């Protein structure tokens, strides 16, 4: 099964999820899953609509989603796995900030084949298939080409329960001092797409989940970005702490910052 066979359904599902989110935007109900970790009825409705579409189109596939207990599901060897965040950036959504998305990734045996990330506030659809490049609303995208961290705009993500002495706080300070600027935008999926589109030059995160990043990682990689985990080891979809940069030169400098912070 090729990524191009899967991609149209991923795009359709992402757009459907976005429509559900926008229909709830002025009437959602928010609750806490854990301290500072929000969920809304819009998340749930979006995931149900997406799951119904994906499993109908690919009945032998498995669905891994953030909500309703689907986050513990694991595929069998050789099984197509949909990895879905029905609302990435829930806190932004609740506070009516325009940085949230729907993320639909597809993988077999941990190998990403296709992905779609939809921003319903801007109507921007990012998509990719393995070996076929990455696209934004039908136009090919590429990473920025930035090679110098002092010229780089870099994004990061923190855990919702981040503490004062957490490793990512030390990393944030180190990267902030060396880079042009650092942003914490709120949607891991969009951060990855922005790296692919050249809007950001790099991004790192220690506390993301597979559904946050599955689609965005493929989109950024197909746009030419370089990725490892945050320790410089190969990226692992199911344990996805990550660092991703527009170029290998920039990635080396970013990893120097992350490693130095870890030694403090």
C-alpha positions as a Markdown table, in Angstrom:
| # | Residue | x | y | z |
|---|---|---|---|---|
| 1 | Unk | 0.0 | 0.0 | 0.0 |
| 2 | Unk | 1.5 | 3.4 | -1.0 |
| 3 | Unk | 1.1 | 6.7 | 0.7 |
| 4 | Unk | -0.6 | 8.2 | -2.4 |
| 5 | Unk | -3.3 | 5.6 | -2.0 |
| 6 | Unk | -3.9 | 6.7 | 1.6 |
| 7 | Unk | -3.4 | 10.5 | 1.3 |
| 8 | Unk | -6.7 | 11.5 | -0.2 |
| 9 | Unk | -8.6 | 9.9 | 2.6 |
| 10 | Unk | -6.3 | 11.5 | 5.2 |
| 11 | Unk | -7.0 | 14.9 | 3.7 |
| 12 | Unk | -10.7 | 14.3 | 3.6 |
| 13 | Unk | -10.7 | 13.2 | 7.2 |
| 14 | Unk | -8.7 | 16.2 | 8.4 |
| 15 | Unk | -11.1 | 18.5 | 6.6 |
| 16 | Unk | -14.1 | 16.8 | 8.1 |
| 17 | Unk | -12.6 | 17.1 | 11.6 |
| 18 | Unk | -12.0 | 20.8 | 11.0 |
| 19 | Unk | -15.6 | 21.3 | 10.0 |
| 20 | Unk | -16.7 | 19.7 | 13.3 |
| 21 | Unk | -14.4 | 21.9 | 15.3 |
| 22 | Unk | -15.6 | 25.0 | 13.7 |
| 23 | Unk | -19.3 | 24.0 | 14.2 |
| 24 | Unk | -18.6 | 23.7 | 18.0 |
| 25 | Unk | -16.5 | 26.8 | 18.3 |
| 26 | Unk | -19.0 | 29.0 | 20.0 |
| 27 | Unk | -20.8 | 26.2 | 21.9 |
| 28 | Unk | -18.2 | 23.8 | 23.2 |
| 29 | Unk | -17.9 | 22.5 | 26.8 |
| 30 | Unk | -14.4 | 22.1 | 28.3 |
| 31 | Unk | -13.3 | 19.8 | 31.1 |
| 32 | Unk | -10.0 | 18.8 | 32.6 |
| 33 | Unk | -8.5 | 15.4 | 31.8 |
| 34 | Unk | -5.6 | 16.1 | 34.2 |
| 35 | Unk | -4.1 | 19.2 | 35.8 |
| 36 | Unk | -4.0 | 21.9 | 33.1 |
| 37 | Unk | -4.9 | 19.3 | 30.4 |
| 38 | Unk | -8.1 | 20.3 | 28.7 |
| 39 | Unk | -10.5 | 18.3 | 26.6 |
| 40 | Unk | -13.8 | 19.5 | 25.0 |
| 41 | Unk | -16.8 | 17.9 | 23.5 |
| 42 | Unk | -15.5 | 19.2 | 20.2 |
| 43 | Unk | -12.5 | 17.0 | 20.5 |
| 44 | Unk | -14.7 | 14.0 | 21.0 |
| 45 | Unk | -17.1 | 14.8 | 18.2 |
| 46 | Unk | -14.2 | 15.5 | 15.8 |
| 47 | Unk | -12.6 | 12.1 | 16.6 |
| 48 | Unk | -15.8 | 10.2 | 16.2 |
| 49 | Unk | -16.5 | 11.7 | 12.8 |
| 50 | Unk | -12.9 | 11.0 | 11.7 |
| 51 | Unk | -12.9 | 7.4 | 13.0 |
| 52 | Unk | -16.1 | 6.6 | 11.3 |
| 53 | Unk | -14.7 | 7.8 | 7.9 |
| 54 | Unk | -11.3 | 6.2 | 8.2 |
| 55 | Unk | -12.5 | 2.8 | 9.3 |
| 56 | Unk | -15.3 | 2.7 | 6.7 |
| 57 | Unk | -12.8 | 3.4 | 3.9 |
| 58 | Unk | -10.2 | 1.0 | 5.3 |
| 59 | Unk | -12.0 | -1.7 | 7.3 |
| 60 | Unk | -8.9 | -3.7 | 8.0 |
| 61 | Unk | -7.0 | -0.7 | 9.5 |
| 62 | Unk | -6.7 | 0.2 | 13.2 |
| 63 | Unk | -7.4 | 3.6 | 14.7 |
| 64 | Unk | -5.2 | 5.3 | 17.3 |
| 65 | Unk | -6.7 | 8.6 | 18.6 |
| 66 | Unk | -6.1 | 10.8 | 21.6 |
| 67 | Unk | -9.5 | 10.6 | 23.1 |
| 68 | Unk | -11.9 | 8.0 | 24.5 |
| 69 | Unk | -9.4 | 5.3 | 25.2 |
| 70 | Unk | -8.0 | 4.9 | 21.7 |
| 71 | Unk | -4.6 | 6.2 | 22.8 |
| 72 | Unk | -3.6 | 2.8 | 24.1 |
| 73 | Unk | -4.3 | 0.8 | 20.9 |
| 74 | Unk | -1.4 | -0.7 | 19.1 |
| 75 | Unk | -1.4 | -2.2 | 15.6 |
| 76 | Unk | -0.5 | -5.7 | 14.5 |
| 77 | Unk | 2.5 | -6.2 | 12.3 |
| 78 | Unk | 1.7 | -5.1 | 8.7 |
| 79 | Unk | -1.6 | -3.4 | 9.7 |
| 80 | Unk | -2.4 | 0.1 | 8.5 |
| 81 | Unk | -2.6 | 2.4 | 11.5 |
| 82 | Unk | -4.3 | 5.7 | 11.5 |
| 83 | Unk | -2.8 | 8.0 | 14.2 |
| 84 | Unk | -5.1 | 10.9 | 14.9 |
| 85 | Unk | -5.3 | 14.0 | 16.9 |
| 86 | Unk | -8.8 | 15.4 | 16.4 |
| 87 | Unk | -7.9 | 18.7 | 18.0 |
| 88 | Unk | -4.2 | 19.6 | 18.4 |
| 89 | Unk | -4.0 | 22.8 | 20.4 |
| 90 | Unk | -7.0 | 22.4 | 22.7 |
| 91 | Unk | -6.0 | 25.2 | 25.0 |
| 92 | Unk | -5.7 | 27.6 | 22.1 |
| 93 | Unk | -9.2 | 26.4 | 20.9 |
| 94 | Unk | -10.7 | 26.9 | 24.3 |
| 95 | Unk | -9.2 | 30.4 | 24.6 |
| 96 | Unk | -10.1 | 31.2 | 21.0 |
| 97 | Unk | -6.6 | 31.6 | 19.8 |
| 98 | Unk | -6.2 | 30.8 | 16.1 |
| 99 | Unk | -3.5 | 28.1 | 16.4 |
| 100 | Unk | -5.1 | 24.6 | 16.4 |
| 101 | Unk | -5.4 | 21.9 | 13.9 |
| 102 | Unk | -6.6 | 18.4 | 13.0 |
| 103 | Unk | -3.8 | 15.8 | 12.4 |
| 104 | Unk | -4.2 | 12.6 | 10.5 |
| 105 | Unk | -1.2 | 10.3 | 10.1 |
| 106 | Unk | -1.0 | 6.8 | 8.6 |
| 107 | Unk | 1.7 | 4.3 | 9.2 |
| 108 | Unk | 2.5 | 0.6 | 8.8 |
| 109 | Unk | 5.0 | -1.0 | 11.2 |
| 110 | Unk | 6.0 | 2.5 | 12.5 |
| 111 | Unk | 6.8 | 3.7 | 9.0 |
| 112 | Unk | 4.9 | 6.9 | 8.1 |
| 113 | Unk | 3.2 | 6.6 | 4.7 |
| 114 | Unk | 0.9 | 9.6 | 4.5 |
| 115 | Unk | -0.2 | 12.6 | 6.6 |
| 116 | Unk | -2.6 | 15.6 | 6.5 |
| 117 | Unk | -2.8 | 18.5 | 8.9 |
| 118 | Unk | -5.6 | 21.0 | 8.5 |
| 119 | Unk | -5.9 | 24.4 | 10.1 |
| 120 | Unk | -9.6 | 25.3 | 9.9 |
| 121 | Unk | -9.1 | 28.9 | 10.8 |
| 122 | Unk | -7.0 | 29.6 | 7.8 |
| 123 | Unk | -8.3 | 26.8 | 5.5 |
| 124 | Unk | -4.7 | 25.6 | 5.1 |
| 125 | Unk | -4.3 | 21.9 | 4.3 |
| 126 | Unk | -0.8 | 20.5 | 4.6 |
| 127 | Unk | -0.3 | 17.0 | 3.2 |
| 128 | Unk | 2.4 | 14.5 | 2.3 |
| 129 | Unk | 2.9 | 11.0 | 1.0 |
| 130 | Unk | 6.1 | 9.0 | 1.5 |
| 131 | Unk | 8.6 | 9.8 | -1.3 |
| 132 | Unk | 6.2 | 12.2 | -3.0 |
| 133 | Unk | 7.0 | 15.6 | -1.3 |
| 134 | Unk | 4.9 | 17.9 | 0.9 |
| 135 | Unk | 2.2 | 20.3 | -0.1 |
| 136 | Unk | 0.2 | 23.3 | 1.2 |
| 137 | Unk | -3.1 | 23.8 | -0.6 |
| 138 | Unk | -1.8 | 22.2 | -3.7 |
| 139 | Unk | 1.6 | 24.0 | -3.8 |
| 140 | Unk | 4.9 | 22.2 | -3.1 |
| 141 | Unk | 6.6 | 23.4 | 0.1 |
| 142 | Unk | 10.2 | 23.2 | 1.2 |
| 143 | Unk | 12.1 | 23.9 | 4.4 |
| 144 | Unk | 13.7 | 27.3 | 4.8 |
| 145 | Unk | 17.3 | 26.3 | 4.2 |
| 146 | Unk | 18.5 | 28.1 | 7.4 |
| 147 | Unk | 21.9 | 26.9 | 8.5 |
| 148 | Unk | 22.7 | 29.4 | 11.3 |
| 149 | Unk | 21.0 | 29.2 | 14.7 |
| 150 | Unk | 21.6 | 32.9 | 15.3 |
| 151 | Unk | 19.2 | 33.5 | 12.3 |
| 152 | Unk | 16.7 | 30.9 | 13.3 |
| 153 | Unk | 13.1 | 31.2 | 14.5 |
| 154 | Unk | 12.6 | 28.1 | 16.6 |
| 155 | Unk | 9.5 | 26.6 | 18.3 |
| 156 | Unk | 9.2 | 24.4 | 21.3 |
| 157 | Unk | 6.5 | 22.5 | 23.2 |
| 158 | Unk | 6.2 | 22.0 | 27.0 |
| 159 | Unk | 4.2 | 19.4 | 28.9 |
| 160 | Unk | 1.0 | 20.8 | 30.3 |
| 161 | Unk | 2.4 | 19.9 | 33.8 |
| 162 | Unk | 5.8 | 21.4 | 33.2 |
| 163 | Unk | 7.7 | 22.2 | 36.4 |
| 164 | Unk | 10.2 | 24.9 | 37.1 |
| 165 | Unk | 13.2 | 22.5 | 37.0 |
| 166 | Unk | 12.0 | 20.5 | 34.0 |
| 167 | Unk | 14.7 | 19.8 | 31.3 |
| 168 | Unk | 12.8 | 21.7 | 28.6 |
| 169 | Unk | 13.0 | 24.9 | 30.7 |
| 170 | Unk | 16.8 | 24.7 | 30.7 |
| 171 | Unk | 16.7 | 23.9 | 27.0 |
| 172 | Unk | 14.4 | 26.8 | 26.3 |
| 173 | Unk | 16.9 | 29.2 | 28.0 |
| 174 | Unk | 19.9 | 27.8 | 26.1 |
| 175 | Unk | 18.1 | 27.9 | 22.7 |
| 176 | Unk | 16.7 | 31.4 | 23.4 |
| 177 | Unk | 20.1 | 32.8 | 24.1 |
| 178 | Unk | 21.6 | 31.4 | 20.9 |
| 179 | Unk | 18.8 | 31.7 | 18.4 |
| 180 | Unk | 17.1 | 34.7 | 16.8 |
| 181 | Unk | 13.9 | 34.0 | 18.7 |
| 182 | Unk | 11.9 | 31.1 | 20.2 |
| 183 | Unk | 8.1 | 30.6 | 20.0 |
| 184 | Unk | 5.7 | 28.4 | 22.0 |
| 185 | Unk | 2.7 | 28.3 | 19.7 |
| 186 | Unk | 0.5 | 25.5 | 21.0 |
| 187 | Unk | 0.0 | 23.0 | 18.2 |
| 188 | Unk | 2.8 | 20.5 | 17.6 |
| 189 | Unk | 1.3 | 19.4 | 14.3 |
| 190 | Unk | 1.3 | 23.0 | 13.0 |
| 191 | Unk | 4.8 | 23.6 | 14.3 |
| 192 | Unk | 6.1 | 20.7 | 12.2 |
| 193 | Unk | 4.2 | 21.9 | 9.2 |
| 194 | Unk | 5.6 | 25.4 | 9.6 |
| 195 | Unk | 9.1 | 23.9 | 9.6 |
| 196 | Unk | 8.2 | 22.1 | 6.3 |
| 197 | Unk | 6.8 | 25.3 | 4.9 |
| 198 | Unk | 9.8 | 27.5 | 5.9 |
| 199 | Unk | 7.9 | 29.5 | 8.5 |
| 200 | Unk | 9.9 | 28.1 | 11.3 |
| 201 | Unk | 13.5 | 26.9 | 11.1 |
| 202 | Unk | 13.4 | 24.3 | 13.8 |
| 203 | Unk | 11.2 | 22.8 | 16.6 |
| 204 | Unk | 11.8 | 20.5 | 19.6 |
| 205 | Unk | 9.6 | 18.8 | 22.1 |
| 206 | Unk | 10.1 | 16.3 | 24.9 |
| 207 | Unk | 6.5 | 15.6 | 25.9 |
| 208 | Unk | 4.5 | 15.1 | 22.7 |
| 209 | Unk | 2.5 | 12.0 | 21.8 |
| 210 | Unk | 2.4 | 10.0 | 18.5 |
| 211 | Unk | -1.0 | 11.5 | 17.5 |
| 212 | Unk | 0.5 | 15.1 | 18.0 |
| 213 | Unk | 3.3 | 14.5 | 15.5 |
| 214 | Unk | 2.7 | 11.6 | 13.1 |
| 215 | Unk | 1.3 | 13.6 | 10.2 |
| 216 | Unk | 3.5 | 16.7 | 10.8 |
| 217 | Unk | 6.7 | 14.7 | 11.0 |
| 218 | Unk | 6.2 | 13.2 | 7.5 |
| 219 | Unk | 5.2 | 16.6 | 6.1 |
| 220 | Unk | 8.3 | 18.2 | 7.4 |
| 221 | Unk | 10.6 | 15.3 | 6.3 |
| 222 | Unk | 9.1 | 15.3 | 2.8 |
| 223 | Unk | 9.8 | 19.1 | 2.7 |
| 224 | Unk | 13.5 | 18.4 | 3.4 |
| 225 | Unk | 13.9 | 18.8 | 7.1 |
| 226 | Unk | 16.2 | 16.8 | 9.4 |
| 227 | Unk | 15.0 | 14.9 | 12.4 |
| 228 | Unk | 16.2 | 13.0 | 15.4 |
| 229 | Unk | 14.9 | 12.4 | 18.9 |
| 230 | Unk | 15.9 | 15.1 | 21.4 |
| 231 | Unk | 19.0 | 13.0 | 22.4 |
| 232 | Unk | 20.2 | 12.9 | 18.8 |
| 233 | Unk | 19.1 | 9.2 | 18.3 |
| 234 | Unk | 16.8 | 8.0 | 15.5 |
| 235 | Unk | 13.2 | 9.3 | 15.8 |
| 236 | Unk | 10.8 | 6.7 | 17.1 |
| 237 | Unk | 7.1 | 7.3 | 16.2 |
| 238 | Unk | 5.8 | 5.5 | 19.4 |
| 239 | Unk | 8.2 | 7.4 | 21.7 |
| 240 | Unk | 8.3 | 10.7 | 19.9 |
| 241 | Unk | 10.3 | 13.2 | 21.8 |
| 242 | Unk | 11.9 | 15.0 | 18.9 |
| 243 | Unk | 14.1 | 17.7 | 17.4 |
| 244 | Unk | 13.6 | 18.8 | 13.8 |
| 245 | Unk | 15.5 | 21.4 | 11.8 |
| 246 | Unk | 15.4 | 22.8 | 8.3 |
| 247 | Unk | 19.0 | 21.7 | 7.6 |
| 248 | Unk | 21.6 | 19.3 | 9.0 |
| 249 | Unk | 23.9 | 22.3 | 9.9 |
| 250 | Unk | 21.1 | 24.0 | 11.9 |
| 251 | Unk | 20.2 | 20.6 | 13.5 |
| 252 | Unk | 23.7 | 20.1 | 14.7 |
| 253 | Unk | 23.6 | 23.6 | 16.4 |
| 254 | Unk | 20.2 | 22.9 | 17.9 |
| 255 | Unk | 21.4 | 19.6 | 19.3 |
| 256 | Unk | 24.4 | 21.3 | 20.9 |
| 257 | Unk | 22.0 | 23.6 | 22.8 |
| 258 | Unk | 19.8 | 20.7 | 23.9 |
| 259 | Unk | 22.8 | 18.6 | 25.0 |
| 260 | Unk | 24.4 | 21.4 | 26.8 |
| 261 | Unk | 21.2 | 22.1 | 28.7 |
| 262 | Unk | 20.9 | 18.5 | 29.7 |
| 263 | Unk | 24.4 | 18.6 | 31.3 |
| 264 | Unk | 23.5 | 21.5 | 33.6 |
